[in-house]
Amino acid sequence: MRECKSCRVKIKGIRDTCPLCHNKIDTEIPPSHSPFPTIPLRYKKNLAIKLLIFISLTVIIISFSVYYIFPSETNWPLLVLFGVMSMWMVTYVIVRKTHNLAKAITFLILIVSFLLIFWDKQTGDRGWAVTYAIPILNISAIISMFVTVRIVKLAVEDYILYFVASCFFGLAPFFFVLFRELENPVPSVISIALSLIMLVALAIFRGREMWDVIKKKAYL
């Protein structure tokens, strides 16, 4: 906010002259400060981490103890251990990538996809991961990224490459359909169709920005 000495009026914007008297404006009003001190929020971060570690180790110890007392064909303590590790991995990605939600979603697609395939292999390799879980994950990720971009108003360079990567992940079920007979191909077909639609939309409406980001990243 600036002020004209002659008219004694406050003027918004970046004008160099007063709109009333046309005299030069050389006075700028310093921003007002709150009379109350700024108190930063304090979180018991160390305590939360310690509790989470304690709960994780407790669950793992109990699972192996119960399995030793009541053995079964399925090595479910290993699944519990893997589940705890998965939880920590996902938590780490979310915490580290919160400044860029599009990047966080892309990393989560990769991590969760591998986790789903592992769980499917450990529970009998019934094919539910490639038939249902991964295609639905890709569909959800593309929709969530689209909504995130619209709501958060991310800059094009902050999401365009990750959006394209997510769409290519959504095309992965094509290989499931091509090389393996799926029990239900509908989720895979929806994932492929949605990914193609989004890629076409990005090429038409954000093609120039996408090319500029690619050149910038590749130092062309």
Buried (B, 14 or more C-beta within 10 A) or exposed (E): EBBBEEBEEEBEEEEEEBEEEEEEBEEEEEEEEEEEEEEEEEEEEEEEEEEBEEEBEEBBEEBBEBBEEEEEEEEBBEBBBBBBEBEEBBEEBBEEBEEBBBBBBBBBBEBBBBBBBBBBEBEEEEBBBBBBBBBBBBBEBBEBBBEBBEEEEBEBEBBBBBBBBBBEBBBBBBEBBEEEEBEEBEBBBBBBEBBBEBBEEBEEEBEEBBEBBEEEEEEE
